[in-house]
Amino acid sequence: MAGVSVRAVAAEAGVTGGTVQHHFPARAQMVHFAMELFAEQFTQRLMDMPRSGPVLEWTREILLELLPLNEELHREFRVWLAFTTHAHTDPELNALKRSFSAQLRELYERLIQARRTASGSADDSPHSDLDPADELDAEVLQAVIDGLALQLADMVPADAAVHGPRLLDRYLELSGSS
């Protein structure tokens, strides 16, 4: 984040600094826009993932998409990590980070519900309220995915591609969600 400047962005985009400043008068606005766009694109990619076929398979695929298992996801994770680290110094970015985290928590809750319904251990009515245990399990799942992503980000993507799915599958097995 230290290297992000109007001048650097203009050079990368092949435009003048004035063009960038026309759209983003301050560096903070540019960083906020980039983080928001990044979060929206990531969310859209998750929402576009297929949700058909065996529930345990498509929910697993969504969870795997949250992990840095290839070059692109590895790079995205590092960018997001830089954004979230920088957010500690910027209240607007911190609010955006919290909002995105809440959206992810809702995703985790829906995945937990879907997996429980598929395994026959939950009420399968479409409007049933979220069980308090599902809320707690969603928090645990989010912590596991976040921690696993950090661990995988320290690996080369080829190693992460091998270890990530294996570790996720083991967690799902231990949690009774497989």
Contacts in CASP RR format, 6 or more apart in sequence:
PFRMAT RR
TARGET T0000
AUTHOR 0000-0000-0000
METHOD contacts of the structure
MODEL  1
MAGVSVRAVAAEAGVTGGTVQHHFPARAQMVHFAMELFAEQFTQRLMDMP
RSGPVLEWTREILLELLPLNEELHREFRVWLAFTTHAHTDPELNALKRSF
SAQLRELYERLIQARRTASGSADDSPHSDLDPADELDAEVLQAVIDGLAL
QLADMVPADAAVHGPRLLDRYLELSGSS
1 31 0 8 1.000
1 82 0 8 1.000
1 83 0 8 1.000
1 85 0 8 1.000
1 86 0 8 1.000
4 27 0 8 1.000
4 30 0 8 1.000
4 31 0 8 1.000
5 27 0 8 1.000
6 17 0 8 1.000
6 18 0 8 1.000
6 20 0 8 1.000
6 21 0 8 1.000
6 24 0 8 1.000
6 27 0 8 1.000
6 30 0 8 1.000
7 17 0 8 1.000
9 20 0 8 1.000
9 30 0 8 1.000
10 16 0 8 1.000
10 17 0 8 1.000
10 18 0 8 1.000
10 19 0 8 1.000
10 20 0 8 1.000
13 19 0 8 1.000
13 20 0 8 1.000
20 30 0 8 1.000
23 30 0 8 1.000
24 30 0 8 1.000
24 33 0 8 1.000
28 90 0 8 1.000
28 92 0 8 1.000
31 83 0 8 1.000
31 86 0 8 1.000
31 90 0 8 1.000
31 93 0 8 1.000
32 90 0 8 1.000
32 92 0 8 1.000
32 93 0 8 1.000
32 96 0 8 1.000
34 83 0 8 1.000
35 83 0 8 1.000
35 87 0 8 1.000
35 93 0 8 1.000
35 96 0 8 1.000
35 97 0 8 1.000
36 96 0 8 1.000
38 76 0 8 1.000
38 79 0 8 1.000
38 80 0 8 1.000
38 83 0 8 1.000
39 96 0 8 1.000
39 100 0 8 1.000
42 76 0 8 1.000
42 80 0 8 1.000
43 100 0 8 1.000
43 103 0 8 1.000
45 65 0 8 1.000
46 62 0 8 1.000
46 65 0 8 1.000
46 66 0 8 1.000
46 107 0 8 1.000
49 58 0 8 1.000
49 61 0 8 1.000
49 62 0 8 1.000
49 65 0 8 1.000
50 58 0 8 1.000
50 61 0 8 1.000
51 58 0 8 1.000
52 58 0 8 1.000
54 118 0 8 1.000
55 114 0 8 1.000
55 115 0 8 1.000
55 117 0 8 1.000
55 118 0 8 1.000
56 115 0 8 1.000
56 118 0 8 1.000
56 119 0 8 1.000
56 178 0 8 1.000
59 111 0 8 1.000
59 114 0 8 1.000
59 115 0 8 1.000
59 118 0 8 1.000
60 168 0 8 1.000
60 169 0 8 1.000
60 172 0 8 1.000
62 107 0 8 1.000
62 111 0 8 1.000
63 111 0 8 1.000
63 141 0 8 1.000
63 145 0 8 1.000
63 168 0 8 1.000
63 172 0 8 1.000
64 164 0 8 1.000
64 165 0 8 1.000
64 168 0 8 1.000
65 73 0 8 1.000
66 104 0 8 1.000
66 145 0 8 1.000
66 149 0 8 1.000
67 73 0 8 1.000
67 145 0 8 1.000
67 148 0 8 1.000
67 149 0 8 1.000
67 152 0 8 1.000
67 160 0 8 1.000
67 164 0 8 1.000
67 168 0 8 1.000
68 74 0 8 1.000
68 76 0 8 1.000
68 77 0 8 1.000
68 78 0 8 1.000
68 149 0 8 1.000
68 152 0 8 1.000
68 153 0 8 1.000
68 157 0 8 1.000
68 160 0 8 1.000
69 152 0 8 1.000
69 157 0 8 1.000
69 160 0 8 1.000
69 161 0 8 1.000
69 164 0 8 1.000
69 165 0 8 1.000
70 157 0 8 1.000
70 160 0 8 1.000
70 161 0 8 1.000
71 157 0 8 1.000
73 157 0 8 1.000
74 152 0 8 1.000
74 153 0 8 1.000
74 157 0 8 1.000
74 160 0 8 1.000
77 149 0 8 1.000
77 152 0 8 1.000
77 153 0 8 1.000
78 153 0 8 1.000
81 150 0 8 1.000
81 153 0 8 1.000
83 93 0 8 1.000
83 97 0 8 1.000
84 97 0 8 1.000
86 93 0 8 1.000
87 93 0 8 1.000
87 94 0 8 1.000
87 96 0 8 1.000
87 97 0 8 1.000
88 94 0 8 1.000
101 142 0 8 1.000
104 142 0 8 1.000
105 138 0 8 1.000
105 139 0 8 1.000
105 142 0 8 1.000
108 138 0 8 1.000
108 139 0 8 1.000
108 141 0 8 1.000
108 142 0 8 1.000
108 145 0 8 1.000
109 130 0 8 1.000
109 134 0 8 1.000
109 135 0 8 1.000
109 138 0 8 1.000
111 138 0 8 1.000
111 141 0 8 1.000
112 134 0 8 1.000
112 137 0 8 1.000
112 138 0 8 1.000
112 141 0 8 1.000
112 177 0 8 1.000
113 122 0 8 1.000
113 130 0 8 1.000
113 134 0 8 1.000
115 177 0 8 1.000
116 122 0 8 1.000
116 134 0 8 1.000
116 177 0 8 1.000
117 123 0 8 1.000
117 124 0 8 1.000
119 176 0 8 1.000
119 177 0 8 1.000
122 128 0 8 1.000
122 131 0 8 1.000
122 134 0 8 1.000
137 175 0 8 1.000
137 177 0 8 1.000
140 175 0 8 1.000
141 175 0 8 1.000
144 171 0 8 1.000
148 164 0 8 1.000
148 167 0 8 1.000
148 168 0 8 1.000
148 171 0 8 1.000
151 167 0 8 1.000
152 160 0 8 1.000
152 163 0 8 1.000
152 164 0 8 1.000
153 160 0 8 1.000
155 163 0 8 1.000
169 178 0 8 1.000
172 178 0 8 1.000
END
